[in-house]
Amino acid sequence: MFGAINTNSSPSLAPHHMALIPPERLSEIQKEYFAEAAALTTNPDAIELKDRRFAGNAWHSSWGKSIAAIYLLNSKHLLALANAVETDDKTKQRIIFATEQMIDAFSPSNFIATNPEVLESIISTQGQSIQNGIVNLMGDLKKGRVSLTDENAFEVGKNLAITEGSVVYRNNLFELIQYKPLTESVFERPFLMVPPCINKFYILDLQPDNSVVRYMVSQGHTVFLVSWKNPDQSMLQITWDDYIEEGVIKAIDVVKEIGGVSQINLLGFCVGGTLVTTALAVLEARKQHPVASLTLLTTLIDFTNTGILDVFVDEGLVKLRENTIGGNQGNFGLMSGLDLGNTFSFLRPNDLVWNYVVENYLKGNSPPPFDLLYWNGDSTNLPGPMYCWYLRHTYLQNELIQPGKLTVSGEKIDLSKIKCPAYIYASHDDHIVPWHSAYRSTQVLKGKNRFVLGASGHIAGVINPPAKNKRHYWVNDSLPKNADEWLKEAKDIKGSWWPDYTKWLENFGGEKKAAPKTFGNKKYKKLSPAPGEYVKEKV
């Protein structure tokens, strides 16, 4: 065990730059460790393995149980050491993150010789499981990522993203899809959905029984959806301003024209929410008010606390990206979708990496089909200049919430001037957009806001259709400054939050009218059937 951890390799650093563990805390951790280690030795029958990595029967043999118990003991006290370090918040967060990554990587379940389930499988299959695992590994090495699902089980446009519709507009950034009504009458104001540009749109239209798009269409909304192009070499110089002006604002204008209305309802998901909020601030600066209501799903606009992602972002990283792909020194490039995907997977390594390493490679199993995990592996690139602007001005410098600080599309923006009503949804266990941070949007936007907190994580909390009657959510009509105060007084409701949302949205749909029989209008004609072409492009 170490009493000090050097957080910077520079030899010129003075002692006050060292991350230190107070001696009394170090002594306390050591005493606890030796006491618990002695208890394991003297009473091995009392060992309980509550970690799901060691849930199989094979782990309950004497040697399997001992290996797992010693690992869990060491893990517990390594984390105690990391948490005991006295240093600045960011350095401590990085120490804890690195420690957790090391602990997860060195789990005995991840190695043939120390995983009794793997050894049993090798014996029972006479080595066939190892052969299968090598085949799986070689296939994944070609992909550059671990397979999370049976990718042959899905095809976009065949059994994913199959809600009927048509592309009615296309430019070099996005396709705009209009969906066919499922009701005889519809609300007069169209509903535009803007998904994140770091993923494919069909997270909102997986299969009929868990499709947000289909659900909204069934509730009487004329749904339009932005399908972002997967950036290629032709898009190396595309900027954040381009995504705002030629992306979100253009989509709003086209939907208004097709709908024949002055206002629409607008939804942004994750980074899509950051984009639409920025776009509305630009339009506010132009004295334009094309949106009757705004919906933000798991979105950050105040980046004061970005959770675990903060460990990756500092001045050095941002400058590196700006100099290599962001256009500084004339260097333009793409942020690789594979790199982004692998980074996000290692935020939850036991669930999205090591579990599949064990199952796919050590046991030689093929992962079962799962639509959400297929989507998770369908990567998209990002243009370097756009990505670097986003990193610097949001995650690093948190400037979106500073009135007049940023100029976007030629306008100085102020998010506090956005006055339209907003429905702000967050997920309680979200590791990408911490719900406390999502709640801060209620204090930035000055319209009549509603905040709803759903159970589960970043994606599973959002994709929660009512028919499955799963999970729960919290509501509270008051919006105190502090998020914990909001939750303390919130009402816990069983089931999906979707009906709460559609009930809220009805207030802004306008009058009912006969559902349109055709897609687009005279100016914007049907181009190709949904899901379009852009969503099928691979990195």
C-alpha positions in Angstrom: 0.0 0.0 0.0 1.2 3.5 -0.8 0.9 6.6 1.3 1.4 9.0 -1.6 0.5 9.0 -5.2 2.3 11.3 -7.6 -0.3 12.7 -10.0 2.2 14.4 -12.3 5.4 12.9 -13.6 7.3 16.2 -13.8 10.5 15.9 -11.6 10.4 19.6 -10.8 7.2 19.5 -8.8 7.4 20.6 -5.2 5.9 18.4 -2.5 2.7 20.5 -2.3 1.9 19.2 -5.8 1.7 15.6 -4.6 -1.5 13.9 -3.8 -1.3 12.7 -0.2 -3.1 10.3 2.0 -3.1 11.5 5.7 -1.1 9.1 7.8 -3.9 8.6 10.3 -6.3 7.6 7.5 -3.7 5.4 5.9 -3.1 3.6 9.2 -6.9 3.1 9.6 -7.3 1.6 6.2 -4.3 -0.7 6.8 -5.8 -1.9 10.1 -9.2 -2.6 8.4 -7.5 -4.5 5.6 -5.5 -6.8 7.8 -8.5 -7.4 10.1 -10.7 -8.4 7.2 -8.0 -10.5 5.6 -7.6 -12.4 8.9 -11.3 -13.0 9.1 -11.2 -14.5 5.5 -8.4 -16.8 6.5 -9.9 -18.0 9.8 -13.5 -18.4 8.7 -13.7 -19.0 4.9 -17.2 -20.6 5.2 -18.6 -17.2 6.1 -17.6 -15.7 2.7 -20.6 -14.2 0.8 -20.2 -13.3 -2.9 -22.8 -10.7 -3.7 -21.0 -9.4 -6.8 -22.9 -10.7 -9.9 -19.6 -11.5 -11.7 -19.2 -14.4 -9.2 -22.8 -15.5 -9.1 -22.3 -18.8 -11.0 -22.2 -22.1 -9.1 -18.6 -22.7 -10.1 -17.5 -19.7 -8.0 -18.8 -21.4 -4.8 -16.1 -24.0 -4.8 -13.6 -23.4 -2.0 -10.8 -22.1 -4.3 -13.2 -20.1 -6.5 -14.8 -18.5 -3.5 -11.4 -17.7 -2.0 -10.1 -16.1 -5.2 -13.1 -13.9 -5.6 -13.2 -12.9 -1.9 -9.5 -11.8 -1.9 -10.1 -9.8 -5.0 -13.1 -8.1 -3.6 -11.2 -7.3 -0.4 -8.3 -5.8 -2.2 -10.7 -3.8 -4.5 -12.5 -2.4 -1.5 -9.3 -1.1 0.1 -7.7 0.2 -3.1 -10.8 2.3 -3.5 -10.6 3.4 0.1 -7.0 4.5 -0.6 -8.1 6.4 -3.7 -10.9 8.1 -1.8 -8.6 9.1 1.0 -6.3 11.1 -1.2 -6.2 14.8 -0.4 -5.9 16.8 -3.6 -8.0 19.0 -5.8 -11.4 17.7 -6.9 -10.4 16.9 -10.6 -7.2 15.1 -9.7 -9.0 13.0 -7.1 -11.7 12.2 -9.6 -9.1 11.0 -12.0 -7.3 8.9 -9.3 -10.6 7.2 -8.4 -11.5 6.6 -12.0 -8.1 5.1 -12.9 -8.3 2.9 -9.8 -11.7 1.7 -10.7 -10.6 0.9 -14.2 -7.6 -1.1 -12.9 -9.7 -3.0 -10.4 -12.3 -3.9 -13.0 -9.7 -5.0 -15.5 -7.9 -7.3 -13.0 -11.0 -9.1 -11.8 -10.3 -12.9 -11.6 -13.3 -13.4 -13.8 -11.4 -11.9 -16.7 -8.7 -14.6 -16.9 -8.9 -18.2 -17.9 -6.7 -19.5 -15.1 -8.7 -17.8 -12.3 -12.3 -18.2 -13.7 -13.7 -21.6 -12.7 -16.7 -21.2 -15.0 -14.3 -20.8 -18.0 -12.3 -23.8 -16.9 -15.5 -25.9 -16.6 -16.6 -24.8 -20.1 -13.3 -25.8 -21.6 -13.5 -29.2 -20.1 -17.1 -29.8 -20.9 -16.7 -28.7 -24.6 -13.3 -30.4 -25.0 -11.7 -27.1 -25.9 -14.3 -26.0 -28.4 -15.2 -23.0 -26.3 -11.6 -21.7 -26.6 -11.7 -22.2 -30.4 -15.0 -20.3 -30.6 -13.6 -17.6 -28.4 -10.6 -17.1 -30.7 -12.9 -16.8 -33.7 -15.0 -14.2 -31.8 -11.9 -12.3 -30.8 -10.5 -12.1 -34.4 -13.8 -10.8 -35.7 -13.9 -8.1 -33.1 -10.3 -7.1 -33.7 -11.4 -6.3 -37.3 -14.3 -4.2 -36.0 -12.1 -2.4 -33.5 -14.6 -3.0 -30.7 -16.2 -5.7 -28.5 -19.5 -7.1 -29.9 -22.3 -6.6 -27.5 -25.1 -8.3 -29.5 -25.7 -10.6 -32.5 -25.3 -7.9 -35.2 -26.7 -10.3 -37.9 -30.1 -10.2 -36.2 -30.8 -6.5 -37.1 -31.0 -4.4 -40.1 -32.0 -0.7 -40.2 -35.1 -0.4 -42.3 -36.0 -4.1 -42.0 -36.6 -4.7 -38.3 -35.2 -1.4 -36.8 -36.5 2.1 -37.7 -39.5 0.8 -39.5 -42.2 3.3 -38.6 -43.7 4.4 -41.9 -42.5 7.7 -43.2 -40.6 9.6 -45.9 -37.6 11.8 -46.3 -38.9 15.2 -47.3 -35.7 17.3 -47.2 -32.0 16.6 -47.5 -28.9 18.7 -47.3 -25.2 17.9 -46.6 -25.9 17.7 -42.8 -29.2 15.9 -42.3 -32.3 14.2 -43.8 -35.7 15.3 -42.5 -38.1 12.4 -42.1 -41.9 13.0 -41.9 -43.9 10.1 -40.4 -47.3 8.8 -41.5 -50.2 9.6 -39.1 -51.8 6.8 -37.2 -54.8 8.8 -36.2 -57.6 10.3 -38.2 -57.0 13.8 -36.8 -53.7 15.4 -35.6 -52.6 18.4 -33.7 -52.1 21.4 -36.0 -48.6 22.1 -34.7 -46.0 19.6 -36.0 -43.6 17.9 -33.6 -39.9 18.0 -34.5 -37.4 15.6 -32.8 -33.6 16.3 -32.9 -31.6 13.3 -31.7 -27.9 13.4 -30.7 -25.5 13.7 -33.6 -23.0 11.4 -31.9 -25.5 8.4 -32.4 -27.9 7.2 -35.0 -31.5 8.6 -34.7 -33.2 5.2 -34.5 -32.7 5.0 -30.7 -36.0 6.9 -31.0 -37.5 4.3 -33.4 -36.1 0.9 -32.5 -39.0 -1.6 -32.9 -42.7 -0.9 -32.9 -43.2 -1.9 -29.2 -40.5 0.5 -27.9 -40.5 3.3 -30.5 -40.8 6.8 -29.2 -41.6 7.9 -32.8 -44.5 5.5 -33.2 -45.9 6.3 -29.7 -45.9 10.0 -30.5 -47.6 9.4 -33.9 -50.2 7.3 -32.2 -50.9 10.2 -29.8 -52.0 12.4 -32.7 -48.7 14.3 -33.4 -47.4 14.9 -36.9 -43.8 13.8 -36.2 -40.7 15.0 -38.1 -37.2 13.8 -37.2 -33.7 14.9 -38.0 -31.4 12.1 -39.3 -27.9 13.4 -39.1 -25.4 12.4 -41.8 -22.5 10.3 -40.6 -19.6 12.7 -41.2 -17.0 11.7 -43.8 -14.0 13.4 -45.5 -16.3 15.9 -47.2 -17.3 17.3 -43.8 -13.9 18.0 -42.3 -14.5 21.7 -41.9 -18.1 21.6 -40.6 -18.5 23.7 -37.5 -20.9 24.0 -34.5 -22.5 27.0 -36.3 -23.2 24.8 -39.3 -25.1 22.3 -37.2 -27.1 25.2 -35.7 -27.8 27.2 -38.9 -27.9 24.5 -41.6 -29.1 21.8 -39.2 -31.5 22.7 -36.4 -32.7 26.1 -37.7 -33.2 24.8 -41.2 -35.1 21.8 -39.9 -37.4 24.1 -37.9 -38.0 26.3 -41.0 -38.9 23.3 -43.2 -41.3 21.8 -40.7 -43.0 25.1 -40.3 -43.5 25.4 -44.1 -44.7 21.9 -44.5 -47.1 22.3 -41.6 -48.3 25.8 -42.7 -47.8 27.1 -39.1 -45.9 29.8 -37.4 -44.8 27.7 -34.4 -43.9 24.0 -33.9 -43.1 21.8 -30.9 -39.4 20.9 -30.6 -37.6 18.1 -28.8 -33.8 17.6 -28.3 -32.2 14.4 -26.9 -28.8 14.5 -25.2 -26.4 16.6 -27.5 -29.5 17.2 -29.7 -30.9 19.1 -26.7 -27.8 21.2 -26.4 -28.0 22.0 -30.2 -31.7 22.9 -30.1 -31.3 25.1 -27.0 -28.4 26.9 -28.7 -30.5 27.3 -31.9 -33.4 28.8 -29.9 -31.0 31.3 -28.3 -29.8 32.3 -31.8 -33.5 32.8 -32.9 -34.3 34.7 -29.8 -31.4 37.1 -30.7 -33.1 37.5 -34.1 -36.5 38.2 -32.4 -37.9 35.0 -33.9 -40.1 32.7 -31.8 -40.9 29.6 -33.9 -41.3 27.1 -31.0 -44.4 26.8 -28.9 -42.7 24.3 -26.5 -39.3 22.8 -25.9 -38.5 19.3 -24.7 -35.1 18.3 -23.4 -34.3 14.7 -22.7 -31.1 13.9 -20.7 -29.5 17.2 -21.8 -26.8 19.4 -20.4 -26.8 23.1 -21.0 -25.2 24.0 -17.7 -21.9 22.1 -17.7 -20.8 22.9 -14.1 -20.9 19.3 -13.1 -20.4 16.8 -16.0 -19.9 13.7 -13.9 -17.4 11.1 -14.9 -16.8 12.6 -18.3 -15.0 15.4 -16.6 -12.0 13.2 -16.1 -11.3 13.3 -19.9 -11.5 17.0 -20.5 -8.8 19.6 -19.7 -7.0 22.3 -21.5 -4.3 19.9 -22.7 -6.8 17.5 -24.3 -8.8 20.2 -25.9 -5.7 21.9 -27.4 -4.5 18.5 -28.7 -7.8 17.9 -30.5 -7.9 21.5 -31.8 -4.3 21.1 -33.2 -4.9 17.7 -34.8 -8.5 17.7 -36.1 -10.1 21.0 -35.1 -8.5 23.3 -37.7 -5.8 24.9 -35.7 -2.6 25.0 -37.7 -4.7 24.1 -40.8 -5.3 20.5 -39.5 -8.8 19.3 -40.1 -10.1 15.8 -39.3 -12.9 13.6 -37.9 -13.4 12.5 -34.3 -13.7 8.8 -34.8 -17.0 7.2 -33.9 -15.2 4.0 -32.8 -13.1 6.0 -30.4 -16.1 7.7 -28.9 -18.0 4.5 -28.6 -15.1 2.7 -26.8 -14.7 5.7 -24.5 -18.4 5.6 -23.5 -18.2 1.8 -23.0 -15.3 2.1 -20.5 -17.5 4.4 -18.4 -19.3 1.2 -17.5 -16.6 -1.4 -18.1 -18.1 -4.3 -16.2 -21.4 -4.0 -18.1 -20.2 -3.0 -21.5 -16.7 -4.5 -21.8 -15.5 -7.2 -19.4 -18.8 -9.0 -19.3 -18.5 -9.5 -23.1 -14.8 -10.3 -23.0 -15.6 -13.2 -20.6 -18.7 -14.4 -22.5 -17.5 -14.0 -26.1 -13.8 -14.8 -25.8 -13.2 -16.9 -22.7 -16.4 -18.9 -22.8 -16.8 -18.8 -26.6 -20.5 -17.8 -26.5 -22.2 -15.6 -29.1 -24.0 -12.6 -27.6 -27.8 -12.7 -27.9 -29.7 -10.2 -30.1 -30.6 -6.9 -28.3 -31.8 -3.9 -30.3 -30.5 -1.3 -28.0 -27.0 -2.7 -27.9 -27.0 -3.0 -31.7 -27.7 0.7 -31.8 -25.0 1.3 -29.2 -22.4 -0.2 -31.5 -23.6 1.6 -34.7 -21.0 4.4 -34.4 -21.0 7.9 -36.0 -18.1 10.3 -36.5 -18.0 14.0 -35.7 -16.4 16.8 -37.7 -13.3 18.0 -35.9 -14.1 21.7 -35.7 -17.6 21.1 -34.5 -16.4 18.6 -31.9 -13.6 20.9 -30.6 -16.0 23.9 -30.3 -18.3 21.7 -28.3 -15.5 20.5 -26.0 -14.0 23.9 -25.3 -17.1 26.0 -24.9 -19.3 23.6 -23.0 -17.3 20.9 -21.1 -14.2 22.9 -20.5 -15.4 26.5 -20.2 -19.1 26.2 -19.5 -19.9 29.3 -21.6 -23.4 28.4 -22.9 -25.0 29.7 -19.7 -23.0 33.0 -19.7 -25.2 35.7 -21.3 -23.6 37.2 -24.3 -20.3 35.2 -23.9 -20.7 33.2 -27.1 -21.4 34.2 -30.7 -23.1 31.5 -32.7 -24.3 32.0 -36.3 -23.4 35.6 -36.0 -25.5 36.3 -32.9 -24.5 36.8 -29.2 -26.6 34.3 -27.4 -28.4 34.4 -24.0 -30.2 31.2 -23.0 -32.1 33.0 -20.3 -34.1 34.8 -23.0 -35.7 31.5 -24.1 -39.2 31.9 -22.7 -41.2 29.1 -24.2 -42.5 26.4 -21.8 -40.0 23.5 -21.4 -40.4 19.8 -20.4 -37.0 18.8 -18.9 -36.5 15.0 -18.4 -33.5 13.4 -16.7 -32.7 9.8 -15.7 -31.8 9.1 -12.0 -28.9 6.8 -12.7 -27.5 8.6 -15.8 -23.7 8.4 -15.8 -23.4 10.7 -18.9 -25.8 13.5 -18.0 -26.0 13.5 -14.1 -29.6 14.3 -13.2 -28.6 17.1 -10.8 -26.9 18.8 -13.7 -29.9 18.3 -16.0 -32.1 19.8 -13.3 -30.0 23.1 -13.5 -31.7 23.7 -16.9 -34.8 24.6 -14.9 -32.9 27.6 -13.5 -31.3 28.7 -16.8 -34.5 28.6 -19.0 -37.0 31.3 -17.9 -40.2 29.9 -19.4 -42.8 27.8 -17.5 -40.8 24.6 -16.9 -41.7 21.1 -15.9 -39.0 18.7 -14.6 -39.5 14.9 -14.5 -37.0 12.4 -13.2 -37.1 8.9 -14.5 -35.6 5.7 -13.1 -32.6 3.9 -14.7 -29.9 5.3 -17.0 -29.2 7.6 -19.9 -30.9 5.4 -22.5 -33.0 2.8 -20.6 -34.7 5.6 -18.7 -35.8 7.3 -21.9 -36.8 4.3 -23.8 -39.6 3.1 -21.4 -42.8 2.4 -23.3 -46.0 2.4 -21.2 -47.2 -1.0 -22.3 -44.3 -2.7 -20.5 -45.3 -1.0 -17.2 -41.6 -0.9 -16.1 -39.7 1.3 -13.8 -41.1 4.5 -12.2 -40.6 8.3 -12.3 -40.8 11.3 -10.0 -42.8 14.6 -10.5 -43.0 17.8 -8.5 -44.7 20.9 -9.8 -42.5 23.2 -7.8 -38.9 24.0 -9.0 -36.7 24.9 -6.0 -33.1 26.0 -6.8 -31.7 22.8 -5.3 -32.3 19.5 -7.1 -32.2 17.4 -3.9 -35.0 19.6 -2.4 -37.0 19.0 -5.5 -36.6 15.2 -5.1 -37.3 15.3 -1.4 -40.9 16.6 -2.1 -41.4 14.8 -5.4 -44.1 12.2 -5.9 -43.0 8.7 -7.0 -45.2 7.2 -9.7 -45.0 3.6 -11.0 -44.6 3.0 -14.8 -43.5 5.0 -17.8 -43.2 8.8 -17.8 -44.4 8.9 -21.5 -48.1 9.5 -20.7 -47.1 12.4 -18.4 -45.2 13.9 -21.2 -47.9 13.5 -23.9 -50.5 15.0 -21.5 -48.2 18.0 -21.0 -47.5 18.3 -24.8 -51.2 18.4 -25.6 -51.4 21.9 -24.2 -49.1 23.2 -27.0 -50.4 21.2 -30.0 -53.1 23.6 -31.0 -56.4 22.7 -32.6 -57.0 19.3 -34.1 -57.3 18.9 -37.9 -57.7 16.1 -40.4 -54.5 14.1 -40.7 -52.5 14.8 -43.9 -52.8 12.2 -46.7 -49.4 13.0 -48.3 -45.8 13.7 -47.2 -44.3 17.1 -47.6 -45.8 19.8 -49.8 -45.3 21.3 -53.2 -41.9 22.7 -52.3 -40.7 19.8 -50.2 -41.6 16.5 -51.9 -41.1 12.9 -51.0 -37.5 11.9 -51.7 -37.2 8.4 -50.3 -38.9 6.1 -47.8 -38.0 6.3 -44.2 -35.5 5.6 -42.6 -33.6 7.3 -45.5 -30.0 6.9 -46.6 -27.9 8.8 -44.1 -28.8 6.4 -41.2 -27.4 3.5 -43.1 -23.9 5.0 -43.6 -21.2 3.3 -41.5 -18.0 4.8 -40.0 
